[in-house]
Amino acid sequence: MKSAVLAVVFAVAAWGAAVGPAFAMDSDNGEAALRAANAAEVDAILAGDETKLSSLWADTFVVTNPFNKFVTKPEVLALMTSGVFRFSSMERAIDYIHTYGDVAVVAGSETGVWAGKSPMTGKLSHFRFTTVWQRAPGGWVEVARHANMVPPASPGS
């Protein structure tokens, strides 16, 4: 299952690179709406708003999380309900947005302070992320996410 999802994500990205901007949806390729959806996601994470997150994430949403675990939407929401997936602060910087018809790839960085019942509570973490979004009748929904922690810089580097 994991390899099939990853294969689809990479196939979409490769297809999009091959067809380029010929499949643009509108004048800004949906970038403003994607940025708004990303901001709403961060706000919902900080507020612990599972209802909002559930509406932003497709029912088939999957994540490879910073702890190298592959989890589904219900599993992420359960981690939030239990208090393990919580942040007291979070900032997201988007470095890249590209649309491929009704699919978009968003990549960037995040900085967050863990909260709740996480073993990381109180610690600052830096992440790199890549997400895949799909245009749906109500707007963009996130279908896949990969995030990894960026290790602290070595002294002298």
C-alpha positions in Angstrom: 0.0 0.0 0.0 2.8 2.5 1.0 4.7 1.8 -2.2 1.6 2.2 -4.3 0.8 5.6 -2.8 4.4 6.8 -3.2 4.4 5.5 -6.8 1.2 7.6 -7.5 2.7 10.7 -6.0 5.9 10.4 -8.0 4.0 9.5 -11.2 1.8 12.7 -10.8 4.9 14.8 -10.2 6.7 13.3 -13.2 3.6 13.6 -15.4 3.2 17.3 -14.4 6.8 18.0 -15.1 6.3 16.5 -18.6 3.2 18.4 -19.5 4.2 21.7 -17.8 1.9 24.7 -17.6 -0.4 23.6 -20.5 -2.9 22.4 -17.9 -3.2 25.7 -15.9 -6.6 26.0 -14.3 -6.8 29.8 -13.9 -4.6 32.9 -14.1 -2.7 32.0 -10.9 -3.1 28.2 -11.2 -5.0 28.2 -7.9 -2.0 29.4 -6.0 -3.9 31.9 -3.8 -6.5 29.2 -2.9 -3.7 26.7 -2.1 -1.9 29.3 0.1 -5.2 29.9 1.9 -5.8 26.2 2.4 -2.2 25.9 3.9 -2.8 28.8 6.2 -6.1 27.3 7.3 -4.4 23.9 8.0 -1.8 25.6 10.3 -4.5 27.5 12.1 -6.5 24.3 12.6 -3.5 22.4 13.9 -2.7 25.2 16.4 -6.4 25.3 17.5 -6.7 21.4 17.7 -9.6 21.8 15.3 -10.2 18.2 14.1 -13.4 19.2 12.2 -11.5 21.8 10.1 -8.6 19.4 9.5 -11.0 16.7 8.5 -12.5 19.1 5.9 -9.1 20.0 4.5 -7.9 16.4 4.3 -9.3 13.9 1.8 -10.8 10.8 3.3 -7.8 8.9 1.7 -5.3 11.4 3.2 -1.9 9.7 4.1 1.2 11.0 5.8 4.8 9.9 6.2 5.3 11.8 9.5 8.5 13.2 10.9 8.9 10.1 13.0 9.1 8.0 9.8 5.6 6.5 10.4 3.1 6.0 7.6 -0.3 7.1 8.9 -3.8 7.6 7.6 -6.3 10.4 8.2 -8.1 8.5 11.0 -4.7 7.8 12.7 -3.6 11.4 12.5 -6.9 12.6 14.0 -6.7 10.0 16.7 -3.2 11.3 17.6 -4.7 14.8 17.8 -7.6 13.6 20.0 -5.2 11.8 22.4 -3.1 15.0 22.7 0.1 13.5 21.1 -0.2 15.6 17.9 -0.2 19.1 19.2 1.8 22.3 18.7 1.9 25.5 20.8 3.4 27.4 17.9 3.9 26.7 14.2 5.0 28.7 11.2 4.9 27.4 7.6 6.9 28.9 4.7 5.9 27.7 1.3 8.9 27.5 -1.1 7.1 25.9 -4.1 3.7 25.5 -5.5 3.0 23.9 -8.9 -0.4 22.8 -10.3 -0.9 19.9 -12.7 -4.5 20.3 -13.7 -6.5 19.4 -10.6 -3.5 18.3 -8.7 -0.9 20.5 -6.9 2.4 19.9 -5.2 3.3 22.3 -2.3 6.8 22.2 -0.7 8.4 24.2 2.0 9.5 24.4 5.6 7.9 24.5 9.0 9.0 25.4 12.5 7.0 24.3 15.5 7.0 23.9 19.2 5.5 20.6 20.3 2.8 20.6 23.0 0.3 18.3 24.6 1.3 14.7 25.5 4.0 14.4 22.8 7.4 13.1 24.1 8.7 16.2 22.3 6.6 18.7 24.3 8.3 22.0 24.7 10.9 21.3 22.0 11.4 23.3 18.9 11.5 21.3 15.6 12.3 22.3 12.1 10.7 20.4 9.2 10.8 20.1 5.4 7.5 19.0 3.9 6.0 18.1 0.5 2.2 17.9 0.1 -0.1 16.8 -2.7 -3.4 18.6 -3.0 -6.4 17.8 -5.3 -9.0 20.2 -6.5 -12.4 19.1 -5.2 -15.9 20.7 -5.6 -15.5 22.6 -2.3 -11.9 23.7 -2.9 -8.5 22.1 -2.5 -8.1 19.0 -0.3 -4.8 17.5 0.8 -4.3 13.9 -0.3 -0.7 13.1 0.8 2.0 14.6 3.0 5.6 13.8 3.7 7.5 15.6 6.5 10.8 15.1 8.0 12.7 16.8 10.8 15.7 18.8 9.9 18.5 18.0 12.2 20.2 20.9 14.0 23.2 22.3 12.2 26.6 20.9 13.3 28.9 23.4 15.0 31.1 25.0 12.4 28.9 24.2 9.5 
